[in-house]
Amino acid sequence: MSPRASAAPPKPPFVARKALPKKPKRVARDVALEYIRRLEETYPDAQCSLDYRNPYELLVATILSAQCTDVRVNMVTPELFARFPNAAALADAEPKDLENRIKSTGFFRNKTKSLLGMARAVVDTHRGEIPRTMDELTHLPGVGRKTANVVLGNAFGQNEGIVVDTHVTRVSFRLGLTRETDAVKIEHDLVKIVPREKWTLFSHLLIFHGRSICIARRPLCESCPLWDLCPSSLVIPVK
């Protein structure tokens, strides 16, 4: 069957499997490209869910988003950015004051340490400007490859890698795009099959799909546009 055979959720008659496969089979690159095409149709507005106006704000918001929802971060950042509008202002923040402002995002002491370290390094090493390379970003305190990918792809329009969060990890495994569980190894698999110009968008597509249909507990395969291609689909058409 052609990978373009269906772009809509399944229609009866079909049967449903009871459980997801433990090791979904890997899919070919043409299937992966069809995944992308259908997901772009399904989520035409897929983009970064964090609110930001510049690279500094996106970097701060991304650090705060660790183990926290984007919705919660977006509730905290307007007041935070009003008080600390740039790296220089943040670098001079009192730790206790900063902790109180970001407390609701969780792990606030570690995040305060990361934010202050990042801001001071940006001021001392980069003249207050957020750097534009993977190497420079990942040398900032509290900034790993995932955070750097978010900033480079969304704030600077540079496709240097694919953001791998919990949604991307889960959905890419179920779709047969990787069998890895380590974020770096997952990214290594994904960049080999996803066109580079779509690396940033691809992560947004999987995140949107993971939030709305391919949810953690039980995916809503009966509503999925990828049902006929996905090796983990719980929906099987009756021939």
N, C-alpha and C positions, 0 to 999 in steps of 0.2 A: 504494500500500500504506500502510495506517495506520502511524504511527510506533510504535504499541503492538503491532504484529503479532507480535513475538517478543521474549522477555526471556531466552532461554536460548542457550547456545553452539550453533553450527550442527551439524546431523546430516547424515550422508551421504544422498544424493550431493551433493558440491560439488567445485568446482575451485579451484585456488589461483593467484593472480597471482604473478609472479616478483619484481616490484618495487613499491615504494610510489610513488604519484603525486607528482610534484614540486610541484604546486600543487593540493591537494585542493579540490573545490568547496565553497563556503560552504553551510551548512545553515540551514534556517529555524528560527525560535525554538521552534516546537512540537517539533521534533526535539531541540533543545538541552534542553528541559524533560524530554523522555523520556530523554535521556542521564542527567540528574540522578536521575530516578526509579529507573532500573535500577541506577545506580551505588550509590544508597543501599541498594537491596536486596542488592547484591553485597558492599558493605563497610559493614555496619551499625555497626561499631566504629571507623570512620574518625575519627581525631583527631590532634592534634599528637603527633609521635613523640618530642619532647624531654621529658625528665623535669624537672618544676619544681613548686614549691609556692606560688610567689607571683610577682608581676610582675617583681621584681628578678631572680629566678633565671631566668625565661624570657628576659628581655632579655640577660642574660649568655650563656645557652646559645645563643641565636639568633646573637649576634655570633660565638661560637666555631664555629657550624655552617657558616660560609662556607668553601666548598671542602673540606668535611669531612662525613663521614657522621654522622647523628644517633646511631648506635650508639656511635661513638667518643666523641662529645661526652658521652653519658650515662655513659661509663666515667670521664671526667675530672671531671665536675661534683660528684659527692658529696664528694670530698675538698676540692675547691675551695670549695664552699659551707660546709663545716665550718670552714675557715680564714677565709673572708671571707663571713660570713652576711648582710651588707647592704652598701649602697653606701658607707656611711661607712668600714667596714672595708676595702673594696676600694680606696677612694680613698687610703688610707695604705699600700697594698702597695708593697713594694720591687720595682722592675721586673724585676730578675734572678730573684727568687723566683717572681714571677708567670709569667715566661717558662718557667721550668723546670716549673711545674705544668701549663701548657697546651701544652707543646711538641709533644705527639703529635697535636694537632689541625691542625698545619701553619700556616704563615705566622704563627708565634707572636709575632714581634717587632711586626708590624703590629697583631695582635689585642691584644697587651699595651698598645700605645699607645691603641687604641680603648677598651679596657676602663677604663684609668686615666682617660682624658679623659672618658668617659661618667660614671663614678662621681663624679669631682670636680665635674662640671657638675650632677649630680643633687643633691649635697650643697650646693653653693654657690648654686644657683638654685632648687631645688625642695625644700629642707629635708629632703633624704634620701629623698623619695618619688618613685617613678617617675611621670612625668607621664602624663595620660590623653588627650592630644589629639595628632593627627597633626603639627600644627605644632610643638608643644613637643618631641615625640619626635625628629623629624627635625632639630631644631637641636642635638641631643646629638651629640658627636663619635662617629663610627663607626656612626651609626644612619641608615640610608636608609629609603626608603618600604617596601621589602619587610620589613625588620625591624620597622618600626613597625606594619605591618599584622598581623604575627604576634602582637605583644604586645597590640595593641588588640583583635583578634578573639578571642584565646584567653585572655588574662589578664583582660581587662575586658569581654568580651562585646559589643564594639562592632564592627559591620560597616561599617568606613570604606573598605574596599577589598578586593581579592582578591590574595592572595600569589601572585607569579609566580616560581617557581624553574625549574630545568632540566626537571623532570618536567612542570610545568604548561605550560611553553613548548612542549615536544615534543608532548604529548598534545592540547592545545587546537588546535594546527596540524593534526595528523592528523585530528582530529574535524571539521574544517571550521568551527571557531568563530572563527578569526582567520587572517589571512595575514601578520600582522606578526611580526617577530623581536625587536623592542625590547620590553623588559619593560613599560615605561609604556604603550606603544601596545597591547600585548596586553591589559593590564588594562583599558584604555579600551574595547576591544571586548567583553570579557567582562562588565563591569558593565552593559552595555546589554541583555544577554540573560539573565543569571542574576538571579533574584529577590534583592533585597538581603538578606533574612533568611537566605539560604543562601550568602552570599559567603564566609564563613569555612569553612563545611563544604565548599563546592565545591572549594576548593584542596586540602583533605585527600583528597577523593574522587579527584581527578586524580593526586595524588601516590601514593596507594595503587595506583591503576590503572597508573600508569607504572612502579611498582616490580615489580608482579606479572605484568602481561599486556602492556601497551603499552610494552615495554622498548625501549631505544635501538637495538640492533643489528637485531633482527627481531621485530616484535610477534607475539605468540601469538594471532593472529586466530581460530584454530580453537578457542580456549578463551574467546573474548571475548563478553560479553553484549550488546555493541553492534554485533556483526558485520554485521547486516542494515541498519544505519543509517549506519555510518561510511563516508565517501567514500574513505578510505584502506584499507579492508578488503582483505586479501589473499585472503579467502574469498568465492567467488561461488557461490551455489546453482545447481544444475542444475535447470532447469524441465522 
